[in-house]
Amino acid sequence: MIGFLNLGSLVLGLIAWILPVVSLMQRGKHDHRNWASLSIVSISACAISLCLQIFYSYHLVKIADWSALMDITGAVAFVSATLLIVTIILNAITLIVYRDRTVK
């Protein structure tokens, strides 16, 4: 059951990256109203993904699996930072593209 934390984190991380790309691919269409909601869902998916990684690390601490914790900490820190930075950049690009095109 704990293995689903990593799988869920991976899926939500991919969702966090895919949603802004989908929003940017739809920029040629006339309906621009859903870009803000897609950005909010993208940032939320990123936050939940990072939270699941924290829960997994907490599980390793709780069961005292120190070797596993020491093995994964560096990679989890790097991947988490990459997920957060890329998500912010993609959503910032979406904001820049759509800020003047918002339907009033």
Contact map, one row per residue, 1 for C-alpha under 8 A:
11111000000000000000000000000000000000000000000000000000000000000000000000000000000000000000000000000000
11111100000000000000000000000000000000000000000000000001000000000000000000000000000000000000000000000000
11111110000000000000000000000000000000000000000000000000000000000000000000000000000000000000000000000000
11111111000000000000000000000000000000000000000000000000000000000000000000000000000000000000000000000000
11111111100000000000000000000000000000000000000000011011000000000000000000000000000000000000000000000000
01111111110000000000000000000000000000000000000000011001000000000000000000000000000000000000000000000000
00111111111000000000000000000000000000000000000000000000000000000000000000000000000000000000000000000000
00011111111100000000000000000000000000000000000010010000000000000000000000000000000000000000000000000000
00001111111110000000000000000000000000000000000111011000000000000000000000000000000000000000000000000000
00000111111111000000000000000000000000000000000010000000000000000000000000000000000000000000000000000000
00000011111111100000000000000000000000000000000000000000000000000000000000000000000000000000000000000000
00000001111111110000000000000000000000000000110110000000000000000000000000000000000000000000000000000000
00000000111111111000000000000000000000000000110010000000000000000000000000000000001000000000000000000000
00000000011111111100000000000000000000000000000000000000000000000000000000000000000000000000000000000000
00000000001111111110000000000000000000000100100000000000000000000000000000000000000000000000000000000000
00000000000111111111000000000000000000001111110000000000000000000000000000000000000000100000000000000000
00000000000011111111100000000000000000000100000000000000000000000000000000000000000001100100000000000000
00000000000001111111110000000000000000000000000000000000000000000000000000000000000000000000000000000000
00000000000000111111111000000000000001101100000000000000000000000000000000000000000000000000000000000000
00000000000000011111111100000000001001100100000000000000000000000000000000000000000000000110010000000000
00000000000000001111111110000000000000000000000000000000000000000000000000000000000000000100000000000000
00000000000000000111111111000000000000000000000000000000000000000000000000000000000000000000000000000000
00000000000000000011111111100000011001000000000000000000000000000000000000000000000000000000010000000000
00000000000000000001111111100000000000000000000000000000000000000000000000000000000000000000010010000000
00000000000000000000111111110000000000000000000000000000000000000000000000000000000000000000000000000000
00000000000000000000011111111000000000000000000000000000000000000000000000000000000000000000000000000000
00000000000000000000001111111101000000000000000000000000000000000000000000000000000000000000000001000000
00000000000000000000000011111100000000000000000000000000000000000000000000000000000000000000000000000000
00000000000000000000000001111111000000000000000000000000000000000000000000000000000000000000000000000000
00000000000000000000000000111111000000000000000000000000000000000000000000000000000000000000000000000000
00000000000000000000000000001111110000000000000000000000000000000000000000000000000000000000000000000000
00000000000000000000000000101111111000000000000000000000000000000000000000000000000000000000000001001110
00000000000000000000000000000011111100000000000000000000000000000000000000000000000000000000000000000110
00000000000000000000001000000011111111000000000000000000000000000000000000000000000000000000000000000000
00000000000000000001001000000001111111100000000000000000000000000000000000000000000000000000010001000000
00000000000000000000000000000000111111110000000000000000000000000000000000000000000000000000000000000000
00000000000000000000000000000000011111111000000000000000000000000000000000000000000000000000000000000000
00000000000000000011001000000000011111111100000000000000000000000000000000000000000000000000000000000000
00000000000000000011000000000000001111111110000000000000000000000000000000000000000000000010010000000000
00000000000000000000000000000000000111111111000000000000000000000000000000000000000000000000000000000000
00000000000000010010000000000000000011111111100000000000000000000000000000000000000000000000000000000000
00000000000000111011000000000000000001111111110000000000000000000000000000000000000000100010000000000000
00000000000000010000000000000000000000111111111000000000000000000000000000000000000000110000000000000000
00000000000000010000000000000000000000011111111100000000000000000000000000000000000000000000000000000000
00000000000110110000000000000000000000001111111110000000000000000000000000000000000000000000000000000000
00000000000110010000000000000000000000000111111111000000000000000000000000000000001100100000000000000000
00000000000000000000000000000000000000000011111111100000000000000000000000000000000000000000000000000000
00000000100100000000000000000000000000000001111111110000000000000000000000000000000000000000000000000000
00000001110110000000000000000000000000000000111111111000000000000000000000000000000000000000000000000000
00000000100000000000000000000000000000000000011111111100000000000000000000000001000000000000000000000000
00000000000000000000000000000000000000000000001111111110000000000000000000000000000000000000000000000000
00001101100000000000000000000000000000000000000111111111000000000000000000000000000000000000000000000000
00001100100000000000000000000000000000000000000011111111100000000000000000010000000000000000000000000000
00000000000000000000000000000000000000000000000001111111110000000000000000000000000000000000000000000000
00001000000000000000000000000000000000000000000000111111111000000000000000000000000000000000000000000000
01001100000000000000000000000000000000000000000000011111111100000000000000000000000000000000000000000000
00000000000000000000000000000000000000000000000000001111111110000000100000000000000000000000000000000000
00000000000000000000000000000000000000000000000000000111111111000000000000000000000000000000000000000000
00000000000000000000000000000000000000000000000000000011111111100000000000000000000000000000000000000000
00000000000000000000000000000000000000000000000000000001111111111101100000000000000000000000000000000000
00000000000000000000000000000000000000000000000000000000111111111100100000000000000000000000000000000000
00000000000000000000000000000000000000000000000000000000011111111000000000000000000000000000000000000000
00000000000000000000000000000000000000000000000000000000001111111000000000000000000000000000000000000000
00000000000000000000000000000000000000000000000000000000000111111100000000000000000000000000000000000000
00000000000000000000000000000000000000000000000000000000000111111111100000000000000000000000000000000000
00000000000000000000000000000000000000000000000000000000000110011111110000000000000000000000000000000000
00000000000000000000000000000000000000000000000000000000000000001111111000000000000000000000000000000000
00000000000000000000000000000000000000000000000000000000000100001111111100000000000000000000000000000000
00000000000000000000000000000000000000000000000000000000100110001111111110000000000000000000000000000000
00000000000000000000000000000000000000000000000000000000000000000111111111000000000000000000000000000000
00000000000000000000000000000000000000000000000000000000000000000011111111000000000000000000000000000000
00000000000000000000000000000000000000000000000000000000000000000001111111110000000000000000000000000000
00000000000000000000000000000000000000000000000000000000000000000000111111111000000000000000000000000000
00000000000000000000000000000000000000000000000000000000000000000000011111111100000000000000000000000000
00000000000000000000000000000000000000000000000000000000000000000000000111111110000000000000000000000000
00000000000000000000000000000000000000000000000000001000000000000000000111111111000000000000000000000000
00000000000000000000000000000000000000000000000000000000000000000000000011111111100000000000000000000000
00000000000000000000000000000000000000000000000000000000000000000000000001111111110000000000000000000000
00000000000000000000000000000000000000000000000000000000000000000000000000111111111000000000000000000000
00000000000000000000000000000000000000000000000001000000000000000000000000011111111100000000000000000000
00000000000000000000000000000000000000000000000000000000000000000000000000001111111110000000000000000000
00000000000000000000000000000000000000000000000000000000000000000000000000000111111111000000000000000000
00000000000010000000000000000000000000000000010000000000000000000000000000000011111111100000000000000000
00000000000000000000000000000000000000000000010000000000000000000000000000000001111111110000000000000000
00000000000000000000000000000000000000000000000000000000000000000000000000000000111111111000000000000000
00000000000000001000000000000000000000000000000000000000000000000000000000000000011111111100000000000000
00000000000000011000000000000000000000000110010000000000000000000000000000000000001111111110000000000000
00000000000000000000000000000000000000000010000000000000000000000000000000000000000111111111000000000000
00000000000000000000000000000000000000000000000000000000000000000000000000000000000011111111100000000000
00000000000000001001100000000000000000000000000000000000000000000000000000000000000001111111110000000000
00000000000000000001000000000000000000100100000000000000000000000000000000000000000000111111111000000000
00000000000000000000000000000000000000000000000000000000000000000000000000000000000000011111111100000000
00000000000000000000000000000000000000000000000000000000000000000000000000000000000000001111111110000000
00000000000000000001001100000000001000100000000000000000000000000000000000000000000000000111111111000000
00000000000000000000000000000000000000000000000000000000000000000000000000000000000000000011111111100000
00000000000000000000000000000000000000000000000000000000000000000000000000000000000000000001111111110000
00000000000000000000000100000000000000000000000000000000000000000000000000000000000000000000111111111000
00000000000000000000000000100001001000000000000000000000000000000000000000000000000000000000011111111100
00000000000000000000000000000000000000000000000000000000000000000000000000000000000000000000001111111100
00000000000000000000000000000000000000000000000000000000000000000000000000000000000000000000000111111100
00000000000000000000000000000001000000000000000000000000000000000000000000000000000000000000000011111110
00000000000000000000000000000001100000000000000000000000000000000000000000000000000000000000000001111111
00000000000000000000000000000001100000000000000000000000000000000000000000000000000000000000000000001111
00000000000000000000000000000000000000000000000000000000000000000000000000000000000000000000000000000111
